Amino acid sequence: MNLALTVLEIVTPVFALAGIGFLWVKAGFEYRVEFVTRLSMTLAVPVLIFVALVETEVTAQVLTQISLASVVAYAGVTLACWVAVWLTGLNRRTYLAPMIMANTGNIGLPLALFAFGETGLGLAVVVFAIMAIYSFTFGVWLVADTSNPLTVIKEPMVGATVLGALFLWQGWEPPAVVMNTLGLISQLAIPLMLITLGVAVARLAPGNLTRAVWVSLLKAAICVGIAWVVGRWFELPPVAFGVLVLQLGTPVAVTNYLLAEKYGADSNAVAGLVVVSTLLSVALLPLILAAVL
């Protein structure tokens, strides 16, 4: 019961902010998705990634262990999801990236903190960093559907992730005045993403939700199953194992919607995945935690 309440406490703000966007559109107010998406993707989210990496503390040994396990797990998830998309006839540009890239940030990080304490939070940030690099390199390539490497290299979130990882590795920290400024900017990211998600939900076609349910369940089964196998294979200690399974088992990340909107994939379908998978996570995440605790 406590775990279910913890998940509800984390997920409720997500729906509250998305609800603002939903009601905003239904009330007939203007909302320029292109402008907000550009502001989020080029400023707020990159700064959020950098700040999260700079402020975490992880030892070199733990960093190496959880990093290798995360890389192998994401490789396995990618292969399995690619096969699943091919077998089910889903559109690759629309569905493959959301099935791989989970909400390891605004759901995974706080849940790891509540479940495993500060140690779990530090490990969860490492998984989040690897997912961010993967999402905004390979993930961008999947959605943009282009062979031009500049599309990936020029993505601001790639530079922010690499720079943040460098600061983490070297133990550097910007001056307090810089971190205070970046901290304020980073606080824009999640509200902007979620309100924009609510706008998309207000425009969803009912048919998208039916498909979103079984795709979300398929994603959860693939990601949790592979994370479990990889964690056992690497013989991760209990907290690291729990964090790996939990992070890969989180719902579809909101940033997948922003990428779909930016690069012309079916953003309404992706928004449906985000909403449905997050709703399902209220029941699924407590089950995952109960299994790994």
N, C-alpha and C positions, 0 to 999 in steps of 0.2 A: 504493500500500500504506500509506503514512504517513497519507493522508487517511482511509482505512478504519479504521486504528487509532485516529485521533483521534475519529472518530464513535463507535467502540466504547467509548472511554474516557468519553465524555459520556453515552452511552445506558445503559451498564451500571449506574450508580447508580440510574437511573430504574427499571429492572427489579428491582434489589435491594430498593428500598423498597416497590415495589408487591408484591413477593414476600412481604414481611413481612405486609402486609395480607391477602394471599391465604392464607398459612399460618395466620394468626391466626384467620380465620373457619373454615377447615377443621379447626382444632384444637378448635372449639366454644366459643371465648371470645366474650364480648359485645363488640360494637362499635356504638356509637350514632352512626349516620351523620348524623342530623339535627343533633346537638350539634356534631360535628366540622365539618360543613359550615358551620354558623352561625359557629363560631369562626374558620374560615378566611376566609369571605367578608366578615365584618364587622370583622376585626381584622388577621389575619396578612397576607393578600394586599394589602389597601390600604396597609399600612405598607411592604411589599416594593416596591410600585410607587413610593411616595413616595421611599424611600431610593435606589432605582435612578436616578430622575430627578435628585435633588439631587446625587448623587455623580458624575454624568457631566459632561464638559466638551466642548462643541461650539460652534464659531464660528457667528455669525449667518448668514453666507453659506452655509455647509454645511448648517446647520439648515433654512434656507429651501428649498434645492434638494432635499434628501432628503425633506423634509416634503411638498412639493408632489407629488413623484413617488410617494410612498407613498399619499397621499390619492387620486390618480388611479388607482393600481394597485388599491387596495381597492375603489374604485367599480366598476372593470371586473370584478374578481373577484366582487363581490356580484351584479352583473347576470348574469354568466355562470353562477354557481352557482344563482341563482334560476331561470333557464331550465332548467338541468340537473335540478334537483329537480322542476320542473313536468313536464318531459318523461318523467322516469323514474317519476313517481308516488310519490316518497318523501314522507314526512310532513315538512312544512315546519318545524314547531316542534322536531322532533328532529334533522333532518339539515342544515338550511340554515346555522345558526350554526357548527357544527363544520367545515363545508366552507370557511367563510370565515376563521374565527379560528384561526390557527396558533400553535404553541408557540414564539413568538419570544423567550420569556424563558429558561426553564431549559435549552433546547437551542440556540436561536438565538444568544443572547448569548455563551456560552462558545465555540461553534463559530466565530463571527465573530472573537473574540479570537485563537483559535489560527490561523485562516486569514489574517487581515488585520491583526493586531496591535492596538495601542491605538486607532489611528484607526478601524479597522473596528468595534471595540467601541463607540466613541462614536456612530458612525452607526447601529449596530444598536439602541442604546438609543432613538434617535429613532423608528425604525420600531416598536419595542416600545411606546413611549408612545402613538403614534397608534393602534396596534392595540388597546391597553388602553382608550383612550377610546371607540373604536368598539365594542369588544366589550361594554363595560359600560354602553353607552347603547343603540345600535341592536341589539346582540346580546342584551341583556336583554329588549328589547321583542319580539324574535323569539321567544324562549323563553317569556316570560311570557304572550305572546299577549293583551295588554291595550292599550287605547287611553288608559289613565290615565297621564299623564306623570309623576305622582309616583312610579310604580314605578321609573322610570329615575332621576329626580332624587334620590331617597332612597337609591340604591345607594351604599354607602360608597366603593367603588372609583372611582366617578366623581369624588367630591370629592377623593380622594387623588391621582388623576391630574391634575386641574386644578390643585390646590395644588402638586404637584411640578413641573408645567410652569411655573407662575408663579415658583417658586424658581429653576428652571433659567434662565428668561428674564432674571430680575433679577440672577442671580448671588448670590443669598442662600444662607446656610448656617446652620442652627440651631446653638446651642452644642454643644460636644463631648459634654457629659453627655446632652443630648437625643438626639444622633445615635447614641451608644453604646447607649442604651436602645432606640431604634427599630431599630437594627441587630440586637439580640438578638431582638426580636419578629419582625422580617422573616425570621429564620432558621427560624421555625416553619412558614412558608407551604409551601414545596416538600415537606418531609417529610410534612406533614399531607395535602396534596393527593394525593401519590403513594401513601401507605398507604391512604387512602380509596379510591383507584382500585383497589388490589389487592383490597379488600373487594368492590368491584363485580365485578371479574373472576371472583371465586370464585362469583358468582351468575349468570354469563352463561349463556344458552341457546346451544347449538352453532349453531343456525340464524343467529344474529346475526353470527357471524364470517364466513360466506360473503359476505353482503352488505357487511360492513365492508371486505373486500378490494377489491372493485371500486369502492366509493365512495371509498376512500382513494386508489386509483390515479387515479380521475377528478379528485379534488381536487388531487392533485399536478400533473397535466397542466394543469389550468386555471390554477392559481396560478403555476406556473413560467412557463408560456407568456405570461400577461398581464404578469407582472413583467418578463420579458425584453423584450417589445415596448415597455412604458412606459419602461424604463430606456434603451433605444436612442432612443426618441422625445425624451426629455429630455436626451439626450447626456451622461449621467452619466459622471464619470471612472471609471476601472477599479475602484477600491476601492468607491466608492458603488454602482456597478452590481452588483458581486458581492454586496455586503451586501443590496441590495434583493431580488435573485433568491433568495439563500440564505434570508432571513427569511421571505419568502412561501412558500418551498418546504418549510418545516419541518412536522412532523406536527401532528395535531390537538392543541390545547392541553388540558391536564388541567382547566383551569377550565371548559371546556364541560361536563364531567361534573358539576361542582359546581352549575353553573347549572341543568342538567337535573334534578338531584336536588332543588334548592331550589324550582323552579317547576313540577314535576310533569310534565316531558317524559319520554320513554323513556330513562332514565339508563343502563340496561343496554346499549342499542344504542349510546349515545354512548361508554360505556366500551369497547365492542368496537372502535369507530373509533379511540379513543386508543391502545389496545394494538396493533392491527394497523398503523395508520399509523406508529407509532413503530418497530415491527419492520421495516417496509418502508424506513424512513428509513436504516437501517443500510446498505442497498444504494443508495438513491436519492440521499442527500446527498453521498456521494463523487462520484457522477456529476455532480451539479449543480456542485460545487466545481471539478471537473476542467474543466467547460465554461466557467466564468467566470474561472478563474485565468490 
